[in-house]
Amino acid sequence: MDQHRNKATILSILSMGLGQIYNRQYIKGLLFLVFEFFCVSYFINNLGRAFWGIVTLGDVPRTLVKGKWVEGDHSIFIMIESLITIIFLIIFLVVYIQNIRDARKVARLREEGHPSNNFVQTVRYVLDYKFPVAMLSIPTLGILCFTILPIIFMVMIAFTNYSSPNHIPPVKLVDWVGFDTFKNLLALKTWSHTFYGVLTWTIIWAVLSTVTTYFGGLLVALLINQQGIKFKGFWRTILILPYAIPQLISLLVMRNMFNGQFGPINQYLQYFGIDQIPWLTHEIWAKVTVILVNMWVGIPVSMLLIMGVLTTIPRDLYEAAEVDGASGYQKFRIITLPMVLFTTAPTLITQFAGNINNFNMIFLLTGGDPVKGDYQYAGATDLLVTWLYKLTLTQNKYNMASAVGIIIFVIIASFSIYNYRRTKSFKEEDMIQ
């Protein structure tokens, strides 16, 4: 009974495409054979070196012989090439398994008396029934090449000693060091003090910036929507201007306005007898400044979002509450706030995650300054992401920067997934649909 099925399976195991040819799907079988031929040719030339490279990261550094440099192994290039080859091997194995499953499936249909589809019928079947899957394969390959591959590379860097001055290719080789980078970051005093300080400020910044912009936007949206407010379109237009202007321009203008000596804000305060305030040069004032400027830039975004939600709340709910004698605060607490939070909770979580990585606000406004002497390559207002930038592009501490990047990912992913799954909008998704 399983005669066709067993033969097709064995042939597909022996070589890709043989099972399809046995099932009289000749073009599909030839395509599988061609794919296998090119893959095997590639692996013969590269697979052995890939496994050697991923284990050793190279053996011979560049050396100076009789006044001339003799090129050696470049550890990072070897790591990237090995990683690409291994990922390609995984893709090949997945396709190989699918080839076996396809041959076995078609053979089973033959045993049931159904004729095998020819190539045209197979293409038509894919377009009619598997079109979304076929189209999704293209962006999936893009994500694999430009997202997953760099992430894996970054994770691998964190377990090496890739940093200046002693381990920068091609002059020096890079070695695997296991969890030493994380131990130094979390336990070594010179690094851990900086890490915990920057991490604490990053969390405080993310919470304050999210809460202030969200509830500031909620307040402004409620004020504009109040009955009796005239020229609502004018107010909406004026309040959205900070968001409409490119953030780069807004932040650079703000940086000049808050300049300690020559900034117009301090000069204006002097007219009222107030001494100059070190907005960007004092640790506490710098942190207050970035929060205030973030409110200026972020409140319009929350205002627009919440105004859209407010228009969807049925007026009947407010009229029923008024009949029951509810005050304005009670209507806000019982009707408005729950409805707004229900709709915008996922966006609120996204804003929090985005603020943890809000590179532009810190880098363009303060550059992470003021300098803090007991920190390693970080300033008082640096977030983890701006510290990572400095470690990478100015200090060449690539392994330490990769470890920081992994920790950022773990924090954001854990927080976002946990809180999103606890929101009512997630729990009641099926009810809405």
N, C-alpha and C positions, 0 to 999 in steps of 0.2 A: 504493500500500500504506500510505503514511504520511499519507493524506488527513486523517483525523480528528485524528491526532496534531499535524500542522502547524497546522491551523485552531485547535484548542484552545490550542496554545501561543501563537500570535499574538494570539488574543483575550485570553488571560490577561495577556500583556505590555501590551496596550492598556489594560486595566482589570481589576482584581481581580474575580473572580466570573464574568466573561463566558465563560471556558473551561468552568467548571462548568455554567453555564446551557446552553451548547452541548452538553455531555454529558448534558443532561436531569437534572442535579442542581440543581433550581431553588432549594430552600430554602438549601442550602449556598452557592450562588452569590449569593443575596440577602444572606446574612450577610456574605460577603466584600465585597460592594458597600457595605453599610452601614458596615462597618469602615473601608473606604477613604474613604468620604464624611466621616466624623468626623475621620479622620487628616488628610486634605487640608485640611479647614476649620481644624484646629488649626495645621497648618504654615503656612498662608497668613498667619495672625495672629502667629505666633511664630518661625518658622524664621529669617527674615531678622534679627530682633533677636538671636536666639541666636548666630548666627555673628558679628554685630557685637560682641555682649557678650563672647564668649569670646576675641576678638582684642584689644579695647580695654579691657575691664573698666570701661567708663564714661568719659565725657568731661567732665562738668560736676560739680564738687564743690558741696557746700552752701555758700552764701555769705550774708553778712550785708549786707542792703540797707536803709538807713534804719532801723536798729535792729531789723529783722525778718529772721529766717532764711528764706531761699528754698531749698527742698529741691532737691537735685541727684541725681546717680546714686549708688546704693549698690553699690560694686564687688562685695561678697560676695554680695548678693542676686542681682545680675546673673549672677555666676559660677554660682550654684546653679541658677537658672532656665535658663540656657543649657545647663548640663550635663544637666538633666532632659530638655530638648527634644532634644538630640543623641542621648541614649540612647534616647528614644522613637522617633527617626528610625531608629536602628539596628534596633530591634525591628520597626518597620514594614517595613523592607527585608527582614528575615529572613522575615516573614510573606508578603511579596510574592513572594519566591523560592519559598517552600513552596507558594503558590497556583499558580504556574506548573508546578512539579513534579507537584502533585496532578492538575491538569487534563491534563497530558501522560500521566501514568500511567493515568488512567481512560480516556483516548482510545485508548491502546494496547490496553487490555483490550477495548474496543469493536471494535477492528480484529480481535482474535482471536476475536470472536463472543460475548464475555461481556457480559451486560446491565449497565448502570450501576446502582449501589446507590442506592436512594432514601434520604431523610434518616433514616428509622427504621432501615434496614439499616446505614447509616453509624454511627449512634450505637451500635447493637448490636455492630458490629465493633470500635469503640473500646473498649467495655466488656469485650468478650471477649478481645481480643488486644493492645490498647494501654492497658489500664487503668493499669498502673504509670506509663507515660509521662504519661498525662493527670493522674494524681494528683500526680506529681512537679512538674508545671508550676506548681502553687500554691505550694509552698515555694520553688521556683526564683524566682518573682516576688518573694517576700518577701526572699530573699537578695539579689536584685538591688537592691531598694529600700532595705533596711536594713543591708546589708553592703558590697556592691560599690560602690554610689553614694557612701557616706561615705568609703570607702577612696580612690576616685578623687578626691574633693573634697580629702582630706587631701594626696594627692600633688600636686595642683595648687597648694595653698597653699604648699608647700615651694618653689615656683618663683616666688613673688611676694615683695613687701616688706611683707606684711601684719603689722605690728607697731607698737607704740606707741613714741614719741608722735606720729610724723609721718605715719603711714599707717593710721589707724583710721577706717573709714567711720562715719557719712556725712559728717563734716566734711572728711576727706581721701579721696582716691582711692587705690586699690591698683594697682600696676603689675607687669608681668612683669619679672623680673630674671634669668631663666635659672638657671644653676648658682651664682650668687653666694652664696646661702645656704649651700650645701654647701661652697663654698670658704672662707667665713668660719668655718664650724663645724670644718673639718678643717685649715685652714692658718693662720687669723688667731690670733695668740698668745693674746689674751684669751679666745677661745672654745675653741680647740683644746686648751689646757691643761686646761680643765674637762672637755671631752669625753673626752679620752684617759684622764684620771684616773678619771672616773665609769665609763667603759667597762671599764677594767682591774679596778676593784672589782666591777663587775657580773659579769664572767666568773669572778673568784675566788669571789665569793659563790655563784654558780650551781653551780660545781663542788663547793665545800665543803659547801654545804647539801644537795645531791643525794647526795653520797657518804656524808656522816654519817648522814642520815636513812635511806638505803637499807640500808647495812650495819649501822646500829644496829637497824633493824627486823629484819634477817636474824638478828642475834645474839639478840635477845629471842625471836624465833619459835623458833629452835633450842633455846634454854634451856627454853622452856615445853614443847616437844615431847619433851624428853628423858624416857626411861623413869625412873620413880621419882619424878617431880615430882608431888606431890599437889595437889589443889584447882586443877586447870588452868583450870576455868571462872572461879574467883575471880581468878586472876592475869590472865586475859584481860580480865575486866571492869574491874579496877583500871587496867590499862595502857591501856585504850581511853578512859578518862575524859577525858584532855586533848583527844582528837579529838572526843568527844561534846559537850563544852562549846563554845558558839559562839566562833569565833576572836576576834571583837571583844572579848568579855569576857576571854578568856585573855590577850590582848596588853595590854589596859589594866591588868589586875591585875599582870602582869609588869612593866609600866612603873613602877608604884608600888612594887613589891617591890625593883626595882633602883635606886630613887631614891638619889642619892649621899648626901644628908644624913639623910633621914628614913626611907629604905627599911628594911624589916625585915631584909633580907639583910646590909646593912652593920652594923646594930645588933647582929645576932647574931654577926658576925665580931669585933666589938669585945670581946665576952665572952672571946675567946681571945687578946686582945692584938693583933689585926690591924687596921692602920689602915684608914680608909675607902677604898674602891676607887671611882674615878670611872667607874662602869659605863657611863653614858650621856653623859658630858661629855668624855671623853678619846677621841681618834680610834681608837687601837688597842683599848682596852677596849670601846668601843661596837661595834666590828666583832665582837669575840669574843662580846659579849652577844647580838647578833642571831643569831649561829650557834648558841649554846647554846639560846636560846629556840626557834629553828626546830627544833632536834632534839627539844625537849620536845613541840612541836606535831606534827611530821612523822613521828617514829618510829612512833607507833601506826598510821598509814596504811600504811606499808611492812610493819609487822608483820602486819596483817590480810591484806594481799595475799600475802605470802610464806607465811603459815600455810595459806592455801588451796592454794598450790602444793605445799607439803610433803605434804599429805594425798593428792596424786595420784601421788606417787612410789611405784612398786611395792616392797613389802617384800622381794620376792625378790632384788632387786638388792643390798640390804644383806646379806642372808643369804649370797649367793654371794661377796660381798667378804669377809665374816667367815671363810668356809671357806678362802679364799685367803690368809688371814692379814693382811688390811688393817687398819691402825690407824684410830682415829677420825678423825684428820686426813686420812688417805688417802681414807676414805669420803666425807668432806666435799668434798675437792678433786676427786675423780673422778666422784662421783655427784650429791651434793646441789647444789653450786654450779653445775655446767653445766646441770642440769635447771631450777634456779630462774632462772638468767640467760636460758635459752632462752625461758621463758614470760614473763618480766617485762621483757625488754629493751625492747619498744616502750613500756611504761609508764615505764621508767626514762628514756627519751628525752623522754617527755611531761613527767615531773617536772622534768627539767633545763630544758626550755623554759618551764615554768610558773614556775620559780624566777627566771629572768631577768626575768619580769614580776610577781614577787611583791610587789605594791604594798602589800598589807595589813601584811605583816610589818614593813617599813621605816617606812611612814607612821604606823602606830599605835604602834609601839614607840619609835622615835627621831625621827620626823618628818624624817629625813634628817640630823639634827644628829649631832655638834657642827658648828658653823659653821666653814667653812674660808675664810680671808680671800682667798686667791688664786683662788677658784672664782667663776664667774659664776652666781649664784642657785642654788648647790648646796652641800650639806653633805658631810661626810666619809663618811656611810653612804648617801647617795643612790644609788639605781640609776638607770639610764637612764629607766625608766618614772616614777619619782617626780620626777626632774628635769624630765621632760616635763610632768608635772602642774604643777609650780611655774612653768615657762615659760608655760604656757597660762593658768592661773587666777589667778596672782598677779602675773605680769610682763607679760602680753599679748604675748609674743614668739611669735605663732602660726606664723610661717614657720619659725623655728628649731625649735619644737616639732614641726612636721610633718616636718622633715628628720630629727630624732631618731627619730620614729616610723617613718619609712621604713627607717632603719638598723637599728632593732630588728627590724623585719619581715624584712629581708634576713638578719640574723644567725640568727634563730630558724628561718626557713624553710630556709636552706642547711644548717644543722647537723642539723635534724630529718630532712630528706629524705635527706641523705648517709648519716647513721648508721643510719637505719631501713632503708635499702636494703642495708646491709651486715650486718644482723643475720641470724642463722640462721632466726629465726622468719619473716622475710620471704622468704628464699631457699627455705625448705622449706615454704612455705605450701601449694603444690599437693600435696605429699606428705601433709600432715596432712589435707587435704580428701579 
